Amino acid sequence: MTLPLCHLSGNWNRVRLDFSRRFTGRYPWSPLMELHNPAVPPYAKDVDKALVAMKDLGRKARAAGAMTAAIPCNTMHLDKDEFEQATGVEMLDMIAACREKILKRSKEEGRTLRVGITGTRQTMNSYLYHFEGKECVRVVPSEEVQKEIHQIIMDNIKVVPPYFSRRLAEALRRFIEEQEGNLDLIVLGCTDLPSLLYRSEKGGAGEMKNDDHVNEIDGVELVDPIESLLDMCGDLMPKLSETE
């Protein structure tokens, strides 16, 4: 049996587990090939070495029968075309799907949305979350807050369990204050970030009552691109089943 959909990840262990947990929760009947290399630098630290490792995983996945890859890493989308050409594996475009959701909301509400972009410094200063037209205005934090968010990502690379980072929440509040509260959405443009805004409530005997990510800070909605990637995986299920 081949597994046409694969999940590839490098040295972002918390994100890998977060995506796997959510995928299994949504699609418990669906097989998923998972390949992981924790021995290379993360994209936030060394883009070139991370890309080499991801292309190696992609070739291995293709040899095992995979045709499509879910890669929950925003910054790696800068190398999407190179990855696909080197591996023969289609990489689901998480960022395009996330942008499409935001644009759809703008059209439904009939107004221009001010969209804050956070993530690694590479992502915040790239074209990845650029919006054409007047539906959305892209806003990035100040240089100081950008440095802080990037450093938070770096400082938590080896942290595996999700938790609520007061430091990240404070950085997002500073971003909101810089914009005088004039933000409609903030995109968590690094997949490390949602699992650093994790809330949980325990009942008796350690029973988990609530197991989720924070979805707003000071009234500003947080957008999690991993959800868009999971939606794309679901859309692919009928198509992929026809190839088995």
Residue pairs with C-beta under 8 A, 6 or more apart in sequence:
1 31
1 244
2 64
2 65
2 66
2 243
2 244
3 31
3 32
3 33
3 64
3 65
3 66
4 65
4 66
4 67
4 68
4 240
4 243
4 244
5 30
5 31
5 32
5 33
5 66
5 67
5 68
5 69
5 70
5 233
5 236
5 240
6 32
6 33
6 34
6 35
6 61
6 64
6 66
6 68
6 69
6 70
6 89
7 16
7 19
7 20
7 23
7 32
7 33
7 34
7 35
7 69
7 70
7 71
7 72
8 34
8 35
8 36
8 54
8 57
8 58
8 61
8 69
8 70
8 71
9 15
9 16
9 19
9 34
9 35
9 36
9 37
9 71
9 72
9 73
10 36
10 37
10 38
10 40
10 42
10 43
10 50
10 53
10 54
10 57
10 73
11 37
11 38
11 39
11 40
11 41
11 42
11 50
11 157
12 42
12 43
12 72
12 73
12 157
12 191
12 192
13 36
13 38
13 158
13 160
14 156
14 159
14 160
14 161
14 162
14 192
14 195
15 72
15 73
15 191
15 192
15 195
16 34
16 36
16 72
17 160
18 72
18 162
18 191
18 194
18 195
18 226
19 70
19 72
19 191
19 226
19 229
19 230
20 32
20 34
22 226
22 230
23 30
23 32
23 70
23 230
23 233
26 230
26 233
26 234
27 233
27 234
27 237
30 233
30 237
33 61
33 64
33 65
33 66
35 57
35 60
35 61
36 57
37 53
37 56
37 57
39 53
40 46
40 49
40 50
40 52
40 53
41 49
41 50
42 50
42 157
43 50
43 73
43 75
43 76
43 120
43 122
44 75
44 120
44 122
44 150
44 153
44 154
44 157
44 190
44 192
45 154
45 157
47 75
47 78
47 79
47 122
50 76
51 76
51 79
51 82
51 83
54 71
54 76
54 79
54 83
55 82
55 83
55 86
55 87
58 69
58 83
58 86
58 87
58 88
58 89
59 86
59 87
61 69
61 87
61 89
62 87
62 88
62 89
66 89
67 89
67 90
67 240
67 243
68 89
68 90
68 91
68 92
68 236
68 240
69 87
69 89
69 90
69 91
69 92
70 92
70 94
70 229
70 232
70 233
71 83
71 91
71 92
71 94
72 94
72 191
72 225
72 226
72 229
73 191
74 94
74 95
74 119
74 120
74 123
74 128
74 189
74 190
74 191
74 225
75 119
75 120
75 122
75 123
75 190
76 83
77 91
77 93
77 94
77 95
77 128
78 122
78 123
78 126
78 128
80 91
80 93
83 89
83 91
84 90
84 91
92 229
92 232
92 233
92 236
93 232
94 225
94 226
94 228
94 229
94 232
95 128
95 129
95 225
97 225
97 228
97 229
97 231
97 232
98 129
98 187
98 223
98 225
98 228
99 129
99 131
100 228
101 223
101 228
102 113
102 115
102 131
102 136
102 185
102 187
102 223
103 131
103 135
103 136
105 113
106 112
106 113
106 135
106 136
107 135
112 134
112 135
112 136
112 137
113 135
113 136
113 137
113 184
113 185
114 136
114 137
114 139
114 179
114 182
114 183
114 184
114 185
115 129
115 131
115 136
115 137
115 138
115 139
115 183
115 184
115 185
115 186
115 187
115 223
116 139
116 140
116 141
116 175
116 176
116 179
116 183
116 185
116 186
116 187
116 220
117 123
117 124
117 129
117 138
117 139
117 140
117 186
117 187
117 189
118 124
118 140
118 141
118 149
118 172
118 175
118 186
118 187
118 188
118 189
118 190
118 193
119 149
119 153
119 187
119 188
119 189
119 190
119 193
120 150
120 153
120 189
120 190
121 146
121 147
121 150
123 129
123 189
123 190
124 140
124 141
124 146
124 149
124 150
124 189
125 140
125 146
128 189
129 138
129 187
129 189
130 138
131 137
131 138
139 179
139 183
140 146
141 149
141 171
141 174
141 175
141 178
142 175
142 178
145 171
145 174
145 175
145 178
148 171
148 174
149 168
149 171
149 190
149 193
152 165
152 167
152 168
152 171
152 196
153 190
153 192
153 193
156 165
156 192
156 196
157 192
162 195
162 196
162 198
162 213
163 195
163 196
163 198
164 196
164 197
164 198
164 199
164 214
165 196
165 197
168 193
168 196
168 197
169 197
169 214
169 217
172 186
172 217
172 220
172 222
173 217
173 218
175 183
175 186
176 183
176 186
176 217
176 218
176 220
181 218
181 219
181 220
183 220
184 220
184 221
185 220
185 221
185 222
185 223
186 217
186 220
186 221
186 222
186 223
187 223
187 225
188 194
188 197
188 222
188 223
188 224
188 225
189 225
191 225
191 226
194 213
194 222
194 224
194 226
195 213
197 213
197 214
197 222
198 212
198 213
198 214
199 210
199 212
199 213
199 214
200 208
200 210
200 211
200 212
201 208
201 209
201 210
202 208
202 209
203 209
213 222
213 224
214 222
215 221
215 222
215 224
216 222
